[in-house]
Amino acid sequence: MTPHTWILELEHVIYRAGATEILAGVDLRIGRGETHALIGPNGAGKSTVFDVISGRRRPQSGRVLFNDRDIRGLPPHAIRRRGVSRAFQLSALFDGMSVAENLRVAALGAHATRFSSDTPWRRLHARADLGGESDRLLDMLGLGARRDDRVDSLPYAQRRLLELGLAFAGDPSLVLLDEPTAGMSRDEARHTVALLRTLGAGKTLLIVEHDMSVVFELAHHISVLAQGAVIASGEPPVIRNDAGVRRVYAGAFAEAGDEAGRPLP
C-alpha cells in the first residue's frame, strides 16, 4: 500500500505503567476501508493499544497518526470527533435511558463540532438528522421494537448489539471493536459477524477478538501482538501458516479448523 492508503499508523509506540513496559515499540499500519484484527495472548497489550489510539492512555514515546495527523495526547472526546470510535468489552451504556436515547446521545457527541457554540441546545435536539440516524441504526440492529425500552431491561445479546450501534453512531471512519462476540452463543456470534459487515461497509474496523473463527471470517488483515510488540502482520493465510505465530498460540488455530474464508459453523 502507498502511504495515503493508511488511515492509522502507530510508529514505535512505547507505553510504561510505572516500571513495567506494556508496549515495547509497537509498529502497526491499518489500511483505509479494511477490517483488521489485532490478536495475541492475554497480557500482550491489545487493550493498551486501543487505549493509546482512543486517547485513554498517553504513550511515553512514538507517534499515533490518524489520517496523517498525530493524535497522540489528545483527549478521548477530541479523537472521537475526528472520526475514531470505540466499542468497549465492558458495558458503556446509559442504563437509565431508553435504547433510542442512547443512540441519540452517541450521535450528538460525535457530531458536536458540526454545531457552532452559540447554537441553542433545543435546536440540537430538534435536528432531524440525529433522529434519522438513530432510527436507521435501530433498524439495522433489529432493535426497532425496543426503541423506547430502558436499556437495563435488555438481555445480554441485545445490550451487546446496542453497544455496537453506539460505536457506529456519528458516522466514524475508524471503529475500534473490543471482543464484539464475547459471551455470545454461536448463533449470536454469527448474527454479529453479519451485522458488522453491514455496519462496517465503507468504514475501517480494528478488532480485538479471541474467537479465531470470527477473526478468520471477518479480517482482511491480521496483526499479532506478543509481549508488547507486533511479531507478524499479513493476510489471514500468511498469519495462519506463520511458525512463530503458531508457537505463540499453541494450537488455537487448529481449534478454529479451516474456517477462514467460509461461514461460521
N, C-alpha and C positions, 0 to 999 in steps of 0.2 A: 504493500500500500504506500501511496505517496503521503507526505506529511499532512496535507489538507484533509485527508480522509480520517484522521484520528480525531475523535470527539473528546477523548480523555487520555491523558498521559501522566503517569507517575514516574518521576525521574529520581532514582536513588533516594527514596524516601526512608528516613530513619526516625523511629519513634521509640523513646525510652520512658518507662514508668519507674522513676527512681533509678536504681542501678540496673534494672532489668531491661534489656534491649528486646522489644517485641517485634519491631520491624527493622530488619538489618540491611536496608538498602534495596527497597522494592522498586523494580522497574516493570511497568505494566502499560500496555497500549490497548485501547479499546477502539475498534473501528466504528465509524458512523453507520447507524442502522443495523448493527449486528446484535445477536443475542450471545453474550459472552458469559461463560460460567467460571467462577473462581472457586476452586476446590482445594481441599487439603485436610490433613488430620486435625483433630481437636487441639487447640493451642497453637495452631500455625500462624495466627494473626489475621484471619479473614475478617472478623468483626472490626478489628482495629483499622484495617484498610478502609472499610466502609465508614468508620468514624472519621478518618482523615479526609476522605473525599467529601463527606457531608458537613464538615466543619465542627464536629463534636470534639475532635482532638486536633491539636496543632502539632505537627511533627517538628522535631528539633532541626532537621535539615532536609533538603530535597525540594522538588517542585511538584505541584499538582496543577496541571494545565487542563482547563476545560474550554473548548473552542479557542485554543491557543492563548488563553489568558490565565495567569497564575491565580488560583483561588485559595491558595494556602493561607490560613489565618483568618479568612472571612468567617463571620458568624453564620450559623446554620440557616437563618431566615434569608440572609443575603444570597447564599448559594442556592437555596430553593427558588428564589425569584429569578435567578439566572437560568433556571431550567433543569436543575438536578433535584430529583425527588427520591424519597426513600420509604420503603415499607419495612417495618421492624418485625423481628421474630416475636417479640413480646407485644401485647396489645397497646396501641396508642390511640384508642378510640375514646370519644366522649360518651360515657355510658348513660348519662342523664339526658342526652339529646336524642332526637329521632335519627333514623337512618338517613333521610334526606338532608337534615340539618348538618350532619357530619360531613356530607359531601359538599354542601354549600360553603361551610367554614373552610374546608381544604381548598376549594376553588378560589374563594375570596383571598385567602392568604397568598396563594400562588400568583394571583392577578393584581395584587395590591399596588405594585409600582406602575400599573397602567392608569391609575387614577391620580389626579392632582391632589395635593394636600388640602386644598380648600373645598373639595367635593363633599357635600353633606352626606352623613352616614346613611340617611334614609334613601339616597339615590343609589348607593351601593347595593342595598337590599333589593331595590326595585329593578335592578338591571336584569333584563330578560335573558342575557347570555349566560349568567350564572345559574339561573333556574333551569335553562335549557340544557346546560352541561350536566347538571346533577341528574336531570331526568334521563338523559342519554346514557349516563353511566349506570343508573338504576336498571334500565332495560338490559344493558349488556351484562350486568352482574346477575340478572334474574331475581332482583330484589324489589321489583316494582310493587308487588303486593304488600311489601312490608315498609314502604317509604315512610309512613307515619308512626311506626312502632319504635319504642325506645330500644336503643342498641343493647342494653343489658338483658333484653328478652330474647335475643337471637341465639340459636345454637352455635356451637363452636365453628362448624364449617362455614356458616353464613357470616360470622364475625370475620373470619379469615378473608372471605370474598370482599367484604366491605373495606377491610384494611388495604387490599389491592386497589380497590376503587379510589380510596383516598390518595394513594401514591400516584395514580394516573390523573387525578383532578388538576386542572390548571394547564393541561397540555404540556407536560415537561418533555424535554428532548432526551434526557437520560434518566432512567429509573433504576434504583438500586433495590433489589429484592432479596431479603434475608430469610432463607428457609421458607419459601412460599407454600410448600406442601407439607410442612412439619405437622405431625399429629393427624394427618388425613388418612382415610381408607384409600385403597387402590382406585375405587370408582371416583372418589372425591379428587384424588390427585390427577386422574385422567381428565376430569372436567376442568380443573385448574390449569392444566397444560394447554387445553384447547382455548380457554379464556385468555391466557397470556398471549397466545398467538394473535387473538383478535385485538386485545387492548394494546399490544405492543407493535401493531402494524405501523411502520414508518418511524418507529422510535428505536432508541438504543437501550438494551436491557443488560445490566450486570447482575448476575445471580449467584448467590452463595446457596448451595444445596448439597445435602449429604446423600440423597437418593440418586444413585448413579444412573438408574433407568430414566429418571427425569432429566438429568444432566445431558445424557447422550441423545435423548429425544428432542430437547429444545435447542441446545447450544450449537452455534456455528463455529465457535472458537472456545477453547478451554485453556485456562492458565492454572498451574498447580503451585500452591504455596506450601512451603515446609520450612520450619524454623525461621520464620520471618523473612523469607526471600522466595522469589519465583524461580522454581527449578526447571520448569518446562512450560511451553506455550505453543499451541498449534491447533489444527483442526482435530475433531474427535478421533479419527482413526490413528493419527500420529500419537496422540496422548495415550490411547488405549494400548498401543504397542511399544511405548517408551519403557525401557527396562528400569530406569531409575524411578519413574512414577509407580510402576507396578510394585517395586520394593517398598515404597512408602505406604501404598495402600494394602499390601499383603493380602491379595485375594478379593478385594472389594469389587474389582472389575469383573471377575469371574462370576460373582454373585449376581451381577447385573445381566449376565448372559450375553447374548449377541443382539441386544435390543437397540443398539444405535441404528437410527435410520428407519425404524419401524414403530408402529403404535405400541403404547404401553400394554402389557398383558392384562 
